[in-house]
Amino acid sequence: MHKSHYKSSPRLLSQPRGNRPMICSLTSGQLPNVLRHKHDVQRSRDNSPLRLIRELLWTLLVVNFEILRAIFRWLFPAERKDVAGEVVLVIILNTRDRRAVEHANTGQRTIEFLSMCYMPPDEYTCDVTDRAAVLQLAEQVRRDAGDVNVLVNNAGIMPCKPITEQTEKEIRLMMDINVNANIWCIQAFLPAMIERNHGHIVALSSMAGLMGIRNLVPYCGSKFAARGIMEALAIEVREDPRDTSGIHFTTVCPYIVNTGLCHKPRIRFESAMKVVNAGEAADMIVDAVLRNVMEITIPPELHYMNRYIHRLLPFPAAAAFNDFFDTGVDAHD
């Protein structure tokens, strides 16, 4: 399988150190260790009735507090955090994603975000399907710019045709890029974040990672996987015995965005469900990262439609809604 056509070009954004540009040349280096737990903690449980009652009451108190806090944050969003001086690494593909980033720069919040950052004159090029290459990239970035503070896993491809027409090569390559590359990047950059108790990992999933869509069966599987990886990662880091309160995660689930990935969108109600401009999408992603929002959809209202309507309905009822809205993508090469 030839993967050279899908090499990724990570874009590095960081605050300038003085006025000197950083020279970005990829050389080999010592590979960082994969994150491992220092030890397994065996928790002894007292299951006496009194203890269980106390734990249940405390759990209910915490659950209600977190629900109220979520409602409060929905009404009054958190202040944006300061990212000046942070090192941000964005994983993109060589062709489509670069054009998307260029278009996204027209977003006002994205412009403000980039104004605090510095773009080196060169890009790093790495085959993100190759774990060893990703680990080597992490070491090179660390030597050139320091530890990465914000990692954005954005590389992805989307074969769009019925599953019976997709080849093994297409499916395996898509899974390598959309799923495995996320894991390799997490393994490469998360350990340093945990050591410093500071960092933010962003993963691009999709609305296809929230619901099934015709002509996108393997792609839906890869985007469901991306969401599952991020959710499990948040739980694993939260339960790490070390202090990890300074590490945050954001999963982004966009609707159809005009990045060139979707060639034949099918939208029945175009005025209500129009294709999202790349600049608007970038602004929403930047805002979510700065506010430490864990999961967003683009546009935002789709999050509530999926969580509180689509997922609560029996499958035939949800399918009837899908038939009515008749929104998706038609097959194309």
Residue frames as qw, qx, qy, qz and C-alpha x, y, z in Angstrom:
[[0.000, 0.889, 0.458, 0.000, 0.00, 0.00, 0.00],
 [0.429, 0.299, -0.009, 0.852, 1.41, 3.31, -1.03],
 [0.289, -0.784, -0.482, 0.262, 0.80, 5.94, 1.63],
 [0.429, -0.130, 0.054, 0.892, 3.03, 8.68, 0.38],
 [0.023, -0.493, -0.431, -0.755, 0.10, 10.56, -1.16],
 [0.500, -0.736, -0.361, -0.281, -1.42, 10.97, 2.30],
 [0.546, -0.049, -0.417, 0.725, 1.50, 12.29, 4.27],
 [0.242, -0.883, -0.398, 0.058, 0.49, 14.84, 6.82],
 [0.371, 0.469, -0.139, 0.789, 1.87, 18.33, 7.17],
 [0.431, -0.670, -0.492, 0.352, 1.67, 19.35, 10.83],
 [0.164, 0.750, 0.041, 0.640, 1.46, 23.12, 11.15],
 [0.549, -0.315, -0.481, 0.606, 3.23, 24.60, 14.14],
 [0.087, -0.823, -0.158, -0.538, 1.86, 27.72, 15.80],
 [0.656, -0.436, -0.374, 0.490, 3.82, 29.25, 18.65],
 [0.126, -0.983, -0.039, 0.126, 4.68, 32.56, 20.21],
 [0.633, 0.628, -0.259, 0.371, 7.93, 33.94, 18.72],
 [0.722, -0.540, -0.085, 0.423, 11.00, 33.81, 20.90],
 [0.249, -0.510, 0.238, 0.788, 12.44, 37.20, 20.26],
 [0.538, 0.646, -0.080, -0.535, 12.36, 37.99, 16.54],
 [0.037, -0.418, 0.856, 0.302, 14.20, 34.90, 15.36],
 [0.820, 0.129, -0.241, -0.504, 12.34, 32.49, 13.10],
 [0.693, -0.303, 0.649, -0.081, 12.49, 28.83, 14.02],
 [0.368, 0.436, -0.715, -0.405, 14.14, 26.60, 11.44],
 [0.815, -0.038, 0.406, -0.412, 12.05, 23.46, 11.04],
 [0.504, 0.442, -0.708, -0.224, 14.09, 20.59, 9.66],
 [0.921, -0.240, 0.064, -0.301, 13.10, 17.02, 10.46],
 [0.321, 0.513, -0.782, 0.148, 15.89, 14.90, 11.86],
 [0.758, -0.242, -0.605, -0.029, 15.90, 11.67, 13.77],
 [0.149, -0.562, 0.489, -0.650, 15.97, 11.73, 17.52],
 [0.048, 0.003, -0.934, 0.354, 15.32, 9.69, 20.59],
 [0.411, -0.419, -0.607, -0.536, 11.73, 8.51, 20.69],
 [0.367, -0.384, 0.415, -0.739, 9.66, 9.49, 23.74],
 [0.032, 0.050, 0.977, -0.204, 8.32, 6.72, 25.90],
 [0.391, -0.426, -0.615, -0.537, 4.70, 5.69, 25.50],
 [0.416, -0.478, 0.277, -0.722, 2.52, 6.80, 28.37],
 [0.599, -0.141, -0.785, 0.070, 2.40, 4.17, 31.10],
 [0.591, -0.736, -0.091, -0.318, 0.84, 4.17, 34.52],
 [0.037, 0.632, -0.675, 0.380, 3.41, 4.28, 37.31],
 [0.043, -0.049, 0.950, -0.306, 1.48, 1.71, 39.26],
 [0.453, -0.391, -0.639, -0.484, -1.91, 0.05, 39.51],
 [0.227, -0.256, 0.521, -0.782, -3.87, 1.09, 42.55],
 [0.374, -0.300, -0.872, -0.100, -5.96, -1.63, 44.15],
 [0.311, -0.365, 0.154, -0.864, -8.86, 0.08, 45.82],
 [0.124, -0.197, -0.928, 0.289, -10.42, -1.62, 48.78],
 [0.370, -0.372, -0.329, -0.786, -14.19, -1.21, 48.90],
 [0.120, 0.104, 0.781, -0.603, -16.22, -1.13, 52.07],
 [0.316, -0.240, -0.644, -0.654, -19.62, -2.38, 50.90],
 [0.066, -0.333, -0.785, 0.518, -21.36, -2.09, 54.24],
 [0.071, 0.739, 0.640, 0.198, -24.94, -0.71, 53.96],
 [0.213, -0.876, -0.168, 0.400, -24.06, 2.51, 55.80],
 [0.345, -0.427, 0.430, 0.716, -21.05, 3.15, 53.59],
 [0.253, 0.319, 0.736, 0.541, -23.04, 2.48, 50.42],
 [0.012, -0.856, -0.517, 0.029, -25.78, 4.87, 51.50],
 [0.268, -0.783, 0.071, 0.557, -23.23, 7.62, 52.21],
 [0.331, -0.192, 0.604, 0.699, -21.52, 7.05, 48.85],
 [0.194, 0.553, 0.732, 0.349, -24.84, 7.06, 47.00],
 [0.083, -0.911, -0.341, 0.217, -25.93, 10.32, 48.61],
 [0.304, -0.645, 0.291, 0.638, -22.57, 11.92, 47.85],
 [0.337, 0.083, 0.719, 0.602, -22.74, 10.68, 44.25],
 [0.119, 0.750, 0.629, 0.168, -26.22, 12.12, 43.78],
 [0.194, -0.879, -0.096, 0.424, -25.03, 15.42, 45.23],
 [0.336, -0.413, 0.501, 0.682, -22.07, 15.54, 42.82],
 [0.291, 0.356, 0.760, 0.458, -24.23, 14.57, 39.84],
 [0.038, 0.873, 0.486, -0.008, -26.76, 17.31, 40.55],
 [0.273, -0.782, 0.120, 0.548, -24.00, 19.84, 41.14],
 [0.349, -0.186, 0.627, 0.672, -22.39, 18.99, 37.80],
 [0.216, 0.599, 0.707, 0.308, -25.74, 19.24, 36.01],
 [0.085, -0.934, -0.274, 0.213, -26.37, 22.67, 37.53],
 [0.344, -0.614, 0.337, 0.625, -22.82, 23.75, 36.67],
 [0.363, 0.154, 0.710, 0.584, -23.31, 22.61, 33.06],
 [0.105, 0.810, 0.561, 0.135, -26.55, 24.62, 32.84],
 [0.237, -0.877, -0.023, 0.418, -24.78, 27.64, 34.32],
 [0.382, -0.373, 0.526, 0.662, -21.94, 27.31, 31.80],
 [0.313, 0.466, 0.707, 0.429, -24.46, 27.03, 28.98],
 [0.015, -0.928, -0.372, -0.012, -26.06, 30.30, 30.10],
 [0.124, -0.955, 0.257, 0.077, -22.78, 31.99, 31.06],
 [0.889, 0.337, -0.198, 0.240, -19.85, 30.53, 29.08],
 [0.720, -0.503, 0.015, 0.477, -16.46, 30.34, 30.76],
 [0.050, 0.909, -0.255, -0.327, -13.89, 33.02, 30.09],
 [0.830, 0.508, -0.196, 0.123, -11.47, 32.27, 27.27],
 [0.771, -0.497, 0.129, 0.377, -8.10, 31.09, 28.50],
 [0.101, 0.894, -0.351, -0.261, -4.86, 32.84, 27.54],
 [0.946, 0.140, 0.215, 0.199, -2.85, 30.90, 24.96],
 [0.261, 0.913, -0.303, 0.076, -0.14, 33.50, 24.38],
 [0.108, -0.658, 0.741, -0.082, 3.20, 31.70, 24.23],
 [0.810, -0.026, 0.553, -0.196, 1.57, 28.28, 23.79],
 [0.014, 0.341, -0.806, -0.485, 2.89, 25.84, 21.18],
 [0.733, 0.314, 0.349, -0.492, 0.06, 24.60, 18.97],
 [0.118, -0.246, 0.856, 0.439, 0.48, 21.71, 16.52],
 [0.700, 0.370, 0.186, -0.581, -2.22, 21.19, 13.87],
 [0.411, -0.100, 0.853, 0.306, -2.13, 17.92, 11.93],
 [0.588, 0.588, 0.077, -0.550, -3.43, 18.44, 8.37],
 [0.805, 0.246, 0.464, 0.276, -3.18, 16.66, 5.04],
 [0.427, -0.178, 0.336, 0.820, -1.01, 18.08, 2.28],
 [0.071, 0.282, 0.566, 0.771, -3.78, 19.18, -0.06],
 [0.284, -0.661, -0.567, -0.400, -7.39, 19.58, 1.07],
 [0.526, -0.692, -0.387, 0.308, -6.70, 20.48, 4.70],
 [0.412, -0.191, 0.043, 0.890, -4.14, 23.12, 3.75],
 [0.048, -0.394, -0.431, -0.811, -6.73, 24.85, 1.57],
 [0.462, -0.688, -0.545, -0.128, -9.24, 24.58, 4.43],
 [0.535, -0.506, -0.246, 0.630, -6.79, 26.22, 6.86],
 [0.236, 0.051, 0.224, 0.944, -6.18, 29.03, 4.39],
 [0.262, -0.543, -0.499, -0.623, -9.93, 29.62, 4.05],
 [0.566, -0.616, -0.525, 0.158, -10.41, 29.26, 7.81],
 [0.447, -0.156, -0.187, 0.861, -8.03, 32.12, 8.45],
 [0.085, -0.436, -0.290, -0.848, -10.80, 34.48, 7.34],
 [0.531, -0.644, -0.548, -0.053, -12.66, 33.73, 10.57],
 [0.087, -0.847, 0.164, -0.498, -12.40, 36.64, 13.01],
 [0.739, -0.614, 0.251, -0.117, -11.72, 34.57, 16.13],
 [0.929, 0.081, 0.128, 0.337, -9.22, 32.48, 14.21],
 [0.421, 0.713, -0.092, 0.553, -7.41, 35.62, 13.06],
 [0.372, -0.808, 0.252, -0.382, -7.26, 36.83, 16.66],
 [0.919, -0.327, 0.212, 0.055, -5.97, 33.42, 17.75],
 [0.830, 0.312, 0.078, 0.456, -3.29, 33.35, 15.04],
 [0.148, 0.880, -0.122, 0.434, -2.26, 36.91, 15.83],
 [0.574, -0.722, 0.353, -0.157, -0.88, 35.61, 19.13],
 [0.900, -0.105, 0.382, 0.182, 1.05, 32.90, 17.35],
 [0.049, 0.725, -0.531, -0.435, 4.00, 32.61, 15.03],
 [0.932, 0.315, 0.151, -0.093, 4.12, 30.45, 11.91],
 [0.531, -0.466, 0.533, 0.466, 7.58, 29.05, 11.17],
 [0.326, 0.578, -0.422, -0.617, 8.76, 29.41, 7.57],
 [0.339, 0.194, -0.882, -0.266, 8.70, 25.63, 7.05],
 [0.826, -0.222, 0.025, -0.517, 6.25, 22.84, 7.79],
 [0.360, -0.317, 0.874, -0.075, 6.89, 19.46, 9.30],
 [0.722, 0.205, -0.431, -0.501, 6.02, 16.58, 6.99],
 [0.263, -0.251, 0.887, -0.284, 5.16, 13.24, 8.52],
 [0.521, -0.115, -0.737, -0.415, 3.32, 10.07, 7.54],
 [0.452, -0.356, 0.421, -0.701, 0.82, 10.01, 10.40],
 [0.938, -0.041, -0.168, -0.300, -0.04, 6.37, 9.67],
 [0.734, 0.247, -0.508, 0.378, 3.51, 5.44, 10.72],
 [0.624, -0.758, -0.190, 0.030, 3.78, 5.40, 14.53],
 [0.725, -0.250, 0.026, 0.641, 7.57, 5.61, 14.55],
 [0.310, 0.433, 0.228, 0.815, 7.47, 8.66, 12.26],
 [0.329, -0.810, -0.266, -0.407, 4.95, 10.39, 14.56],
 [0.730, -0.615, -0.101, 0.279, 7.11, 9.74, 17.63],
 [0.619, 0.022, 0.139, 0.773, 10.11, 11.09, 15.75],
 [0.057, 0.672, 0.288, 0.680, 8.12, 14.17, 14.76],
 [0.527, -0.812, -0.234, -0.095, 7.21, 14.81, 18.41],
 [0.725, -0.415, 0.016, 0.549, 10.87, 14.74, 19.42],
 [0.443, 0.287, 0.251, 0.812, 11.83, 17.10, 16.59],
 [0.165, -0.784, -0.300, -0.518, 9.09, 19.59, 17.49],
 [0.658, -0.715, -0.170, 0.161, 10.15, 19.43, 21.13],
 [0.660, -0.193, 0.100, 0.719, 13.72, 20.29, 20.20],
 [0.268, 0.408, 0.325, 0.810, 12.70, 23.11, 17.85],
 [0.238, -0.565, -0.195, -0.766, 9.87, 24.77, 19.75],
 [0.240, -0.230, 0.665, -0.669, 9.44, 23.10, 23.12],
 [0.175, 0.236, 0.941, -0.169, 6.62, 20.91, 24.38],
 [0.199, -0.336, -0.572, -0.721, 3.37, 21.08, 22.43],
 [0.195, 0.074, 0.561, -0.801, 0.59, 22.63, 24.51],
 [0.661, 0.378, 0.280, -0.584, -2.32, 22.22, 22.08],
 [0.192, -0.126, 0.883, 0.408, -2.55, 19.26, 19.69],
 [0.623, 0.395, 0.128, -0.663, -5.19, 19.35, 16.94],
 [0.377, -0.028, 0.887, 0.267, -5.74, 16.02, 15.18],
 [0.466, 0.559, 0.098, -0.678, -7.38, 17.20, 11.98],
 [0.142, 0.339, -0.787, -0.495, -6.10, 14.82, 9.26],
 [0.582, 0.221, 0.715, -0.318, -8.82, 12.75, 7.64],
 [0.168, 0.131, -0.685, -0.696, -10.12, 11.30, 4.38],
 [0.557, 0.240, 0.521, -0.601, -13.68, 10.38, 3.39],
 [0.020, -0.025, -0.868, -0.495, -14.38, 7.76, 0.72],
 [0.462, 0.259, 0.335, -0.779, -18.00, 8.37, -0.25],
 [0.537, 0.144, -0.645, -0.524, -19.75, 5.42, -1.90],
 [0.889, -0.271, -0.064, -0.362, -21.80, 2.36, -0.85],
 [0.539, -0.593, 0.596, -0.041, -19.83, 0.01, 1.39],
 [0.878, 0.146, 0.447, 0.087, -19.96, -2.80, -1.18],
 [0.619, 0.747, 0.032, 0.241, -18.12, -0.56, -3.65],
 [0.167, -0.897, 0.398, -0.095, -15.30, 0.49, -1.32],
 [0.770, 0.349, -0.512, 0.153, -12.04, -1.36, -1.71],
 [0.813, -0.436, -0.245, 0.299, -9.99, -2.92, 1.06],
 [0.542, 0.147, -0.072, 0.824, -7.18, -0.47, 0.31],
 [0.122, -0.603, -0.138, -0.776, -9.51, 2.55, 0.67],
 [0.684, -0.643, -0.236, -0.250, -10.95, 1.32, 3.95],
 [0.817, -0.275, -0.201, 0.465, -7.63, 0.35, 5.53],
 [0.400, 0.284, -0.034, 0.871, -6.01, 3.64, 4.56],
 [0.299, -0.660, -0.170, -0.668, -8.96, 5.63, 5.90],
 [0.785, -0.577, -0.226, -0.010, -8.83, 3.78, 9.22],
 [0.727, -0.043, -0.153, 0.668, -5.08, 4.34, 9.44],
 [0.186, 0.373, 0.020, 0.909, -5.50, 8.09, 8.93],
 [0.419, -0.575, -0.201, -0.673, -8.81, 8.74, 10.70],
 [0.823, -0.529, -0.131, -0.158, -8.34, 6.42, 13.68],
 [0.878, -0.148, -0.138, 0.434, -4.81, 5.08, 14.19],
 [0.391, 0.486, -0.094, 0.776, -3.13, 8.44, 13.52],
 [0.423, -0.744, -0.012, -0.517, -5.12, 9.92, 16.41],
 [0.888, -0.452, -0.041, 0.071, -3.77, 7.23, 18.72],
 [0.764, 0.163, -0.082, 0.619, -0.16, 7.65, 17.52],
 [0.118, 0.642, -0.063, 0.755, -0.33, 11.43, 18.06],
 [0.638, -0.691, -0.019, -0.340, -1.84, 10.98, 21.52],
 [0.922, -0.256, -0.056, 0.285, 0.91, 8.54, 22.48],
 [0.613, 0.355, -0.052, 0.704, 3.55, 10.94, 21.17],
 [0.060, 0.540, -0.072, 0.837, 2.39, 14.17, 22.82],
 [0.634, -0.643, -0.259, -0.344, 0.28, 13.25, 25.87],
 [0.788, -0.267, -0.361, 0.422, 3.13, 12.07, 28.16],
 [0.348, 0.163, -0.155, 0.910, 4.75, 15.52, 28.23],
 [0.345, -0.535, -0.198, -0.745, 1.37, 17.11, 28.91],
 [0.783, -0.508, -0.350, -0.076, 0.83, 14.83, 31.88],
 [0.678, -0.074, -0.301, 0.666, 4.32, 15.50, 33.21],
 [0.134, 0.167, -0.079, 0.974, 3.62, 19.25, 33.15],
 [0.064, 0.569, 0.742, -0.349, -0.10, 18.90, 33.98],
 [0.199, 0.660, -0.007, -0.725, -0.79, 21.25, 31.10],
 [0.091, -0.112, 0.782, 0.606, -2.16, 20.62, 27.64],
 [0.604, 0.405, 0.281, -0.626, -5.15, 20.38, 25.35],
 [0.228, -0.042, 0.875, 0.425, -5.93, 17.71, 22.74],
 [0.544, 0.427, 0.093, -0.716, -8.47, 18.40, 20.00],
 [0.327, 0.033, 0.894, 0.304, -9.88, 15.73, 17.70],
 [0.441, 0.237, -0.244, -0.830, -11.99, 16.27, 14.60],
 [0.378, 0.228, 0.894, -0.075, -14.84, 13.80, 14.55],
 [0.166, -0.090, -0.538, -0.821, -18.00, 14.53, 12.54],
 [0.666, 0.004, 0.194, -0.720, -21.78, 14.46, 12.63],
 [0.801, 0.208, -0.517, -0.219, -21.08, 11.12, 10.95],
 [0.334, 0.188, -0.807, 0.449, -19.58, 10.18, 14.31],
 [0.323, 0.004, 0.526, -0.787, -22.94, 10.80, 15.99],
 [0.731, 0.333, 0.377, -0.460, -25.32, 9.14, 13.52],
 [0.584, 0.039, 0.717, 0.378, -25.21, 6.75, 10.60],
 [0.361, 0.684, -0.107, -0.625, -25.20, 8.20, 7.06],
 [0.872, 0.375, 0.314, 0.032, -25.65, 6.41, 3.74],
 [0.670, 0.677, -0.134, 0.276, -22.53, 6.12, 1.52],
 [0.055, 0.742, -0.496, 0.448, -20.32, 6.73, 4.57],
 [0.902, -0.365, -0.191, -0.127, -20.45, 3.42, 6.45],
 [0.798, -0.031, -0.270, 0.538, -16.68, 2.93, 7.08],
 [0.178, 0.480, -0.136, 0.848, -16.21, 6.69, 7.51],
 [0.585, -0.616, -0.071, -0.522, -18.96, 6.76, 10.14],
 [0.913, -0.289, -0.234, 0.168, -17.18, 3.92, 11.93],
 [0.607, 0.206, -0.221, 0.735, -13.92, 5.88, 11.94],
 [0.078, -0.525, 0.081, -0.844, -15.59, 9.01, 13.31],
 [0.780, -0.536, -0.160, -0.280, -17.50, 7.10, 15.98],
 [0.859, -0.090, -0.258, 0.434, -14.08, 5.66, 16.88],
 [0.314, 0.428, -0.182, 0.828, -12.54, 9.13, 17.13],
 [0.459, -0.604, 0.015, -0.652, -15.25, 10.18, 19.59],
 [0.912, -0.359, -0.194, -0.041, -14.85, 6.98, 21.57],
 [0.715, 0.167, -0.284, 0.617, -11.08, 7.43, 21.76],
 [0.056, 0.500, -0.183, 0.845, -11.45, 10.95, 23.11],
 [0.667, -0.546, -0.063, -0.503, -14.13, 10.01, 25.64],
 [0.933, -0.226, -0.219, 0.173, -12.13, 7.04, 26.92],
 [0.554, 0.325, -0.256, 0.722, -8.97, 9.16, 26.98],
 [0.230, -0.615, 0.118, -0.745, -10.67, 11.81, 29.11],
 [0.845, -0.467, -0.070, -0.250, -11.75, 9.12, 31.58],
 [0.893, 0.009, -0.230, 0.387, -8.33, 7.47, 31.67],
 [0.341, 0.440, -0.242, 0.795, -6.49, 10.76, 32.24],
 [0.463, -0.623, 0.029, -0.629, -9.03, 11.81, 34.89],
 [0.908, -0.400, -0.031, -0.120, -8.42, 8.56, 36.81],
 [0.670, 0.402, -0.404, 0.476, -4.64, 8.80, 36.56],
 [0.637, -0.581, -0.369, 0.348, -3.15, 8.96, 40.09],
 [0.406, -0.062, -0.002, 0.912, -1.14, 12.02, 39.11],
 [0.154, 0.668, 0.308, -0.659, -2.62, 15.52, 39.03],
 [0.314, 0.205, 0.662, 0.649, -4.08, 15.91, 35.54],
 [0.117, 0.757, 0.520, -0.377, -6.52, 18.75, 36.21],
 [0.022, 0.699, -0.209, -0.683, -4.67, 20.99, 33.74],
 [0.115, -0.096, 0.827, 0.542, -5.24, 18.73, 30.74],
 [0.529, 0.422, 0.314, -0.666, -8.32, 19.26, 28.58],
 [0.302, 0.100, 0.854, 0.410, -9.97, 17.57, 25.62],
 [0.451, 0.479, 0.101, -0.746, -12.25, 18.84, 22.86],
 [0.393, 0.181, 0.843, 0.320, -14.03, 16.69, 20.29],
 [0.279, 0.419, -0.111, -0.857, -15.44, 18.54, 17.27],
 [0.425, 0.324, 0.840, 0.093, -18.35, 17.11, 15.26],
 [0.155, 0.357, -0.205, -0.898, -18.91, 19.28, 12.17],
 [0.669, 0.554, 0.424, -0.257, -21.83, 19.16, 9.80],
 [0.713, 0.468, 0.294, 0.431, -21.01, 19.66, 6.11],
 [0.236, -0.810, 0.119, 0.524, -18.19, 22.24, 5.86],
 [0.662, 0.749, 0.008, -0.026, -16.99, 23.66, 2.55],
 [0.410, -0.680, 0.545, 0.268, -13.46, 22.28, 2.74],
 [0.478, 0.508, -0.601, -0.391, -13.73, 20.23, -0.44],
 [0.215, -0.182, 0.947, -0.156, -14.07, 16.91, 1.40],
 [0.449, 0.430, 0.743, -0.248, -17.75, 16.51, 0.50],
 [0.095, -0.094, 0.549, 0.825, -18.29, 16.89, -3.25],
 [0.318, -0.312, -0.640, -0.626, -22.01, 16.07, -3.48],
 [0.109, 0.115, 0.686, -0.711, -23.89, 17.23, -0.39],
 [0.242, -0.447, -0.722, -0.470, -27.62, 16.56, -0.39],
 [0.032, -0.205, -0.517, 0.830, -29.61, 19.13, 1.61],
 [0.021, 0.619, 0.749, 0.238, -33.39, 19.40, 1.45],
 [0.173, -0.942, -0.286, 0.029, -33.77, 22.55, 3.56],
 [0.643, 0.308, -0.083, 0.696, -30.78, 24.60, 2.42],
 [0.086, -0.747, 0.039, -0.659, -31.89, 27.80, 4.14],
 [0.702, -0.643, 0.114, -0.284, -32.05, 26.07, 7.54],
 [0.858, -0.330, 0.337, 0.202, -29.19, 23.56, 7.13],
 [0.523, 0.826, -0.209, -0.003, -26.76, 25.29, 4.81],
 [0.844, 0.156, -0.230, 0.458, -23.16, 24.20, 4.28],
 [0.472, -0.834, -0.045, 0.282, -20.96, 25.77, 6.97],
 [0.397, 0.854, -0.262, 0.209, -18.25, 28.18, 5.91],
 [0.807, 0.047, -0.400, 0.431, -14.76, 27.00, 6.88],
 [0.156, 0.433, -0.314, 0.830, -14.01, 30.30, 8.59],
 [0.620, -0.473, 0.035, -0.626, -17.10, 30.00, 10.78],
 [0.943, -0.170, -0.285, 0.010, -16.18, 26.43, 11.66],
 [0.610, 0.242, -0.402, 0.638, -12.65, 27.45, 12.60],
 [0.169, -0.509, 0.228, -0.813, -13.97, 30.24, 14.82],
 [0.810, -0.401, -0.072, -0.422, -16.24, 27.81, 16.68],
 [0.898, -0.007, -0.344, 0.275, -13.38, 25.36, 17.19],
 [0.353, 0.379, -0.362, 0.775, -11.05, 28.06, 18.51],
 [0.426, -0.508, 0.129, -0.737, -13.75, 29.34, 20.86],
 [0.917, -0.289, -0.198, -0.189, -14.42, 25.82, 22.20],
 [0.768, 0.127, -0.382, 0.498, -10.72, 25.24, 22.83],
 [0.130, 0.437, -0.298, 0.838, -10.27, 28.57, 24.59],
 [0.581, -0.410, 0.146, -0.688, -13.27, 27.80, 26.83],
 [0.087, -0.251, 0.946, -0.188, -12.26, 24.14, 27.46],
 [0.780, 0.124, 0.101, -0.605, -15.51, 22.80, 26.01],
 [0.529, -0.244, 0.811, 0.046, -15.36, 19.00, 25.84],
 [0.362, 0.260, 0.816, 0.370, -17.56, 18.36, 22.79],
 [0.295, 0.527, 0.069, -0.794, -19.18, 20.59, 20.19],
 [0.557, 0.446, 0.646, 0.270, -21.11, 20.20, 16.99],
 [0.019, -0.397, 0.216, 0.892, -20.94, 22.67, 14.13],
 [0.175, -0.583, 0.089, -0.789, -23.50, 24.24, 14.08],
 [0.076, -0.236, 0.758, -0.603, -24.08, 24.02, 17.86],
 [0.678, -0.035, 0.197, -0.707, -27.82, 23.23, 17.77],
 [0.767, 0.194, -0.564, -0.237, -27.15, 19.82, 16.21],
 [0.180, 0.249, -0.836, 0.454, -25.60, 18.71, 19.49],
 [0.408, 0.029, 0.566, -0.716, -28.91, 19.02, 21.31],
 [0.758, 0.246, -0.199, -0.570, -30.93, 17.58, 18.42],
 [0.617, 0.269, -0.739, -0.014, -28.74, 14.47, 18.39],
 [0.141, 0.160, -0.820, 0.531, -28.39, 13.98, 22.16],
 [0.296, 0.146, 0.602, -0.727, -31.94, 14.75, 23.28],
 [0.706, 0.351, 0.032, -0.614, -34.03, 13.78, 20.24],
 [0.652, 0.427, -0.577, -0.246, -32.28, 11.41, 17.83],
 [0.263, 0.281, -0.886, 0.259, -30.70, 9.16, 20.48],
 [0.372, 0.003, 0.662, -0.651, -33.86, 8.93, 22.57],
 [0.727, 0.279, -0.069, -0.624, -36.02, 7.71, 19.68],
 [0.826, 0.032, 0.561, 0.047, -36.47, 4.12, 18.53],
 [0.364, -0.221, 0.607, 0.671, -34.52, 3.42, 15.36],
 [0.260, 0.529, 0.707, 0.391, -37.57, 3.46, 13.03],
 [0.051, -0.929, -0.328, 0.165, -38.67, 6.82, 14.46],
 [0.313, -0.685, 0.297, 0.587, -35.19, 8.32, 14.06],
 [0.383, 0.056, 0.711, 0.587, -35.03, 6.93, 10.51],
 [0.184, 0.768, 0.598, 0.137, -38.37, 8.62, 9.74],
 [0.147, -0.911, -0.012, 0.385, -36.90, 11.97, 10.83],
 [0.392, -0.384, 0.565, 0.617, -33.87, 11.30, 8.61],
 [0.352, 0.421, 0.732, 0.404, -36.19, 10.61, 5.68],
 [0.067, 0.913, 0.391, -0.091, -38.00, 13.90, 6.27],
 [0.198, -0.852, 0.213, 0.435, -34.86, 16.04, 6.47],
 [0.844, 0.463, 0.190, 0.191, -33.22, 14.06, 3.61],
 [0.045, 0.930, -0.364, 0.020, -29.75, 15.44, 4.32],
 [0.863, -0.263, 0.369, 0.224, -26.55, 13.56, 3.55],
 [0.011, -0.638, 0.569, 0.519, -24.04, 12.97, 0.80],
 [0.886, 0.403, 0.026, -0.229, -24.43, 11.30, -2.57],
 [0.861, -0.157, 0.332, 0.352, -21.84, 8.81, -3.78],
 [0.416, 0.881, -0.221, -0.029, -18.78, 10.13, -5.58],
 [0.885, 0.134, -0.182, 0.407, -15.19, 9.08, -6.29]]
